[in-house]
Amino acid sequence: MIKLENVTKKYGDVHVLKDITLKIDEPGIYCLLGRNGAGKTTFLKSISGHQSITSGIIEVDSKKISTASLETGVSYIENFARHFNLPVKKLLDIASKVNPDYDYAFAFEMMERFELDGKKKFNQLSLGMKTMVSTIICLASNKKVILLDEPVLGFDAVMRVEFYEMLEESFQKHPRIIIVSTHIIEEIAKTIQKLIIIDKGTIRFFDTLQSIEAKAFRISGLKKDVETATQNLNIIGQDIIGGLATCYIFDTPPRNDSSLEIQLLSLQDFFIQMVGRRGGNQ
């Protein structure tokens, strides 16, 4: 379980995380979405104990997390992670020796699946292959919490599909909390259980994709008709052009009639409206 209570991180007068309270108490694959600079990396680093916080409390399995924690139960890999410039197989061997719970068989299987040359040194790998090595080491750690920061950077389309398959296989073998930060929204939708949206240091959304499918809609028509239909609904964004309007809602949609066009929002459109600040009642 991950628990954050009133977590704030400041650099001088700049708030990177703002009074975040959040509880993740079930194993699952969670997707963390946010614009550049929204606080995603700071959020993940803080949970892992790699980053100090200004105030608040972070706990993993009821153990308080800080930069002084010797064992957090968290495995975190950031994008562009660096390793010793050793052969890939040697890096996997070292990881298994320092962690008695390390799943070496899984790591070796993934190395073969992604055709990683075990004799090639880390710095000789492409960006995508470097990222894959880091991700394999992280997933094979068997920690109770896995945090992956932009793990598909440098991956081509085929590698991304294989990565999502590897993620699901790892979870099925060792159910735990896995949080994946990514910009590629639609691709990961089939893999995750819940979505976390962070915007300007605050949590804007934490729920299942099913809730989005049930409540995220675009309502278009004449401005007066749209305003009447949505006046008591949770509006997350709106566009107005002349006498026409489109409202984006996260709520139970109104009953459709001939004057309105009501369409389900895609995951990407929902995300854009949640963080785009294009008007409407937030």
C-alpha positions as CSV (number, residue, x, y, z in Angstrom):
1,M,0.0,0.0,0.0
2,I,1.1,3.5,-0.8
3,K,-0.2,6.4,1.3
4,L,0.5,10.1,0.9
5,E,-0.8,12.6,3.4
6,N,-0.6,16.3,2.7
7,V,2.6,15.9,0.7
8,T,4.2,19.1,-0.5
9,K,7.5,19.7,-2.3
10,K,8.8,23.2,-2.8
11,Y,11.9,24.6,-4.4
12,G,12.1,28.1,-2.9
13,D,8.7,29.6,-3.5
14,V,7.8,27.2,-6.4
15,H,5.5,24.3,-5.5
16,V,6.2,21.1,-7.4
17,L,3.8,19.0,-5.3
18,K,0.9,20.7,-3.5
19,D,-0.7,19.1,-0.5
20,I,-1.2,15.7,-2.1
21,T,-3.3,13.1,-0.2
22,L,-3.6,9.8,-2.0
23,K,-4.0,6.1,-1.1
24,I,-3.2,3.2,-3.4
25,D,-4.1,0.1,-1.5
26,E,-4.6,-2.6,-4.2
27,P,-2.1,-4.4,-6.4
28,G,-2.5,-3.3,-10.0
29,I,-0.9,-1.5,-13.0
30,Y,-1.5,2.3,-12.6
31,C,-0.8,4.9,-15.3
32,L,0.5,8.3,-14.2
33,L,-0.3,11.1,-16.7
34,G,0.6,14.7,-16.7
35,R,2.0,17.5,-18.9
36,N,5.7,18.3,-18.9
37,G,6.5,19.9,-15.6
38,A,3.4,18.7,-13.9
39,G,5.3,17.0,-11.1
40,K,5.3,13.3,-12.3
41,T,9.0,12.6,-11.7
42,T,9.0,14.4,-8.4
43,F,6.0,12.4,-7.3
44,L,7.6,9.1,-8.2
45,K,11.0,10.0,-6.7
46,S,9.3,11.1,-3.5
47,I,7.5,7.7,-3.1
48,S,10.8,5.9,-3.8
49,G,12.7,7.9,-1.2
50,H,15.0,9.3,-3.9
51,Q,13.6,12.8,-3.3
52,S,13.0,14.6,0.0
53,I,9.7,16.3,0.5
54,T,9.1,19.7,2.2
55,S,6.2,18.5,4.3
56,G,3.7,15.7,4.7
57,I,4.0,11.9,5.1
58,I,4.7,9.1,2.6
59,E,4.3,5.5,3.7
60,V,4.8,2.2,1.8
61,D,3.3,-0.8,3.7
62,S,3.0,1.4,6.8
63,K,6.7,2.2,6.7
64,K,7.5,5.9,6.5
65,I,9.6,6.8,3.4
66,S,12.4,9.4,3.4
67,T,15.7,9.8,1.8
68,A,17.2,8.2,4.9
69,S,15.2,5.0,4.5
70,L,17.5,2.0,4.0
71,E,14.9,-0.3,2.6
72,T,11.8,1.2,1.1
73,G,10.3,-1.8,-0.7
74,V,10.2,0.3,-3.8
75,S,12.1,-0.1,-7.1
76,Y,12.3,3.0,-9.1
77,I,13.8,3.6,-12.5
78,E,13.8,7.1,-14.1
79,N,14.2,7.8,-17.8
80,F,17.7,8.0,-19.0
81,A,18.9,5.9,-16.0
82,R,22.6,5.2,-16.0
83,H,24.4,2.0,-15.0
84,F,28.0,0.9,-14.8
85,N,29.4,0.4,-18.3
86,L,29.4,-3.4,-18.0
87,P,28.1,-6.1,-20.2
88,V,24.3,-6.5,-20.0
89,K,24.5,-10.1,-18.5
90,K,27.0,-8.8,-15.9
91,L,24.6,-6.1,-14.9
92,L,21.8,-8.6,-14.5
93,D,24.1,-10.9,-12.4
94,I,25.0,-8.0,-10.1
95,A,21.4,-7.1,-9.6
96,S,20.6,-10.7,-8.6
97,K,23.5,-10.8,-6.1
98,V,22.5,-7.6,-4.2
99,N,18.8,-8.6,-4.0
100,P,17.9,-12.1,-2.7
101,D,14.4,-11.8,-4.1
102,Y,15.5,-10.9,-7.6
103,D,13.8,-13.0,-10.3
104,Y,16.9,-13.8,-12.4
105,A,14.9,-16.3,-14.6
106,F,12.5,-13.6,-15.6
107,A,15.3,-11.1,-16.3
108,F,17.2,-13.6,-18.4
109,E,14.0,-14.6,-20.3
110,M,13.3,-10.9,-21.1
111,M,16.9,-10.4,-22.2
112,E,16.5,-13.1,-24.7
113,R,13.0,-12.0,-25.8
114,F,14.2,-8.5,-26.6
115,E,17.4,-9.9,-28.2
116,L,19.7,-8.0,-25.9
117,D,23.3,-9.0,-26.5
118,G,24.5,-10.1,-23.0
119,K,28.1,-9.4,-24.0
120,K,27.5,-5.9,-25.2
121,K,28.4,-3.1,-22.7
122,F,25.7,-0.8,-21.5
123,N,27.0,2.4,-23.2
124,Q,27.1,0.5,-26.5
125,L,23.3,0.1,-26.5
126,S,20.8,2.3,-28.2
127,L,18.6,4.5,-26.1
128,G,15.7,2.1,-26.4
129,M,17.8,-0.9,-25.4
130,K,19.3,1.0,-22.4
131,T,15.8,1.8,-21.2
132,M,14.8,-1.9,-21.7
133,V,17.7,-3.1,-19.6
134,S,16.8,-0.6,-16.8
135,T,13.1,-1.7,-17.0
136,I,14.0,-5.4,-16.8
137,I,16.2,-4.9,-13.8
138,C,13.4,-2.9,-12.1
139,L,10.6,-5.4,-12.8
140,A,12.8,-8.4,-11.8
141,S,13.6,-6.8,-8.4
142,N,10.3,-8.2,-7.0
143,K,9.8,-5.2,-4.8
144,K,6.3,-4.5,-3.6
145,V,6.1,-1.2,-5.5
146,I,7.5,-0.7,-9.0
147,L,7.8,2.9,-10.4
148,L,8.7,3.3,-14.0
149,D,9.3,6.9,-15.3
150,E,8.7,7.1,-19.1
151,P,9.8,3.5,-19.7
152,V,9.0,3.5,-23.4
153,L,11.3,6.4,-24.4
154,G,13.3,5.3,-27.4
155,F,11.1,2.3,-28.2
156,D,9.7,1.7,-31.6
157,A,6.1,0.6,-32.0
158,V,7.0,-3.1,-31.9
159,M,9.0,-2.7,-28.7
160,R,6.2,-0.8,-27.0
161,V,3.8,-3.6,-27.7
162,E,6.3,-6.1,-26.3
163,F,6.9,-3.9,-23.3
164,Y,3.2,-3.8,-22.4
165,E,3.1,-7.6,-22.7
166,M,6.1,-7.9,-20.4
167,L,4.5,-5.6,-17.9
168,E,1.4,-7.7,-17.8
169,E,3.4,-10.9,-17.5
170,S,5.5,-9.5,-14.7
171,F,2.3,-8.4,-12.8
172,Q,0.6,-11.8,-13.3
173,K,3.7,-13.5,-11.9
174,H,4.2,-11.1,-9.0
175,P,1.0,-9.0,-8.3
176,R,2.1,-5.7,-6.7
177,I,1.6,-2.0,-7.3
178,I,3.2,-0.9,-10.6
179,I,3.0,2.8,-11.5
180,V,4.0,3.8,-15.1
181,S,4.5,7.4,-16.1
182,T,4.0,7.9,-19.9
183,H,2.9,10.3,-22.6
184,I,1.6,7.6,-24.9
185,I,-1.9,7.5,-23.5
186,E,-4.1,5.3,-25.7
187,E,-1.5,2.5,-26.0
188,I,-1.3,1.7,-22.3
189,A,-5.1,1.9,-21.8
190,K,-5.5,-1.9,-22.3
191,T,-2.9,-2.7,-19.7
192,I,-3.8,-0.5,-16.7
193,Q,-6.3,-0.9,-13.9
194,K,-6.5,2.8,-12.8
195,L,-5.4,6.2,-14.1
196,I,-3.8,9.0,-12.0
197,I,-3.7,12.5,-13.6
198,I,-1.4,15.0,-12.0
199,D,-1.5,18.7,-13.0
200,K,0.6,21.6,-11.6
201,G,1.5,19.5,-8.6
202,T,-2.0,18.3,-7.6
203,I,-3.9,15.1,-8.3
204,R,-6.7,16.0,-10.7
205,F,-8.0,12.4,-11.2
206,F,-7.7,9.0,-9.7
207,D,-10.1,6.4,-10.8
208,T,-10.7,3.5,-13.3
209,L,-10.9,3.7,-17.0
210,Q,-14.5,2.4,-16.7
211,S,-15.5,5.6,-14.9
212,I,-14.2,7.6,-17.8
213,E,-16.2,5.4,-20.3
214,A,-19.3,6.0,-18.2
215,K,-19.0,9.7,-17.4
216,A,-16.7,11.5,-19.9
217,F,-18.7,13.1,-22.7
218,R,-18.7,15.9,-25.3
219,I,-22.0,17.7,-25.7
220,S,-22.4,20.0,-28.7
221,G,-25.2,22.1,-30.1
222,L,-26.6,25.6,-29.9
223,K,-25.1,27.5,-27.0
224,K,-28.4,28.1,-25.2
225,D,-29.3,24.4,-25.5
226,V,-25.9,23.2,-24.3
227,E,-25.9,25.6,-21.4
228,T,-29.4,24.4,-20.3
229,A,-28.5,20.7,-20.6
230,T,-25.2,21.0,-18.6
231,Q,-26.1,23.7,-16.0
232,N,-25.9,21.2,-13.1
233,L,-23.2,19.0,-14.5
234,N,-19.4,18.8,-13.8
235,I,-17.9,20.7,-16.8
236,I,-14.2,20.1,-17.3
237,G,-13.9,22.2,-20.5
238,Q,-15.8,24.1,-23.1
239,D,-15.5,25.6,-26.6
240,I,-17.7,28.4,-27.8
241,I,-17.8,29.6,-31.4
242,G,-20.5,32.2,-32.1
243,G,-23.8,30.7,-31.2
244,L,-22.5,27.1,-31.0
245,A,-20.9,25.5,-28.0
246,T,-19.3,22.3,-26.9
247,C,-19.1,21.3,-23.3
248,Y,-16.9,18.5,-22.0
249,I,-18.3,16.9,-18.9
250,F,-17.4,14.2,-16.3
251,D,-20.8,13.4,-15.1
252,T,-23.9,11.5,-15.9
253,P,-24.9,12.8,-19.4
254,P,-28.2,14.4,-20.0
255,R,-30.9,12.7,-22.0
256,N,-30.2,13.1,-25.6
257,D,-32.5,15.0,-27.9
258,S,-32.4,16.2,-31.4
259,S,-30.9,19.5,-30.5
260,L,-27.7,18.0,-28.9
261,E,-24.9,15.8,-30.1
262,I,-23.5,13.7,-27.2
263,Q,-20.3,11.7,-27.8
264,L,-18.0,9.7,-25.5
265,L,-14.6,11.2,-25.0
266,S,-11.5,9.3,-25.8
267,L,-8.9,8.9,-23.0
268,Q,-6.6,11.4,-24.7
269,D,-9.4,14.0,-25.1
270,F,-10.4,13.5,-21.5
271,F,-6.8,14.1,-20.4
272,I,-6.5,17.2,-22.5
273,Q,-9.7,18.7,-21.1
274,M,-8.7,17.8,-17.5
275,V,-5.3,19.6,-17.8
276,G,-5.8,22.0,-20.7
277,R,-7.5,24.8,-18.8
278,R,-9.7,25.7,-21.7
279,G,-12.4,27.2,-19.6
280,G,-15.5,25.8,-17.9
281,N,-16.1,24.9,-14.3
282,Q,-13.2,22.8,-13.0
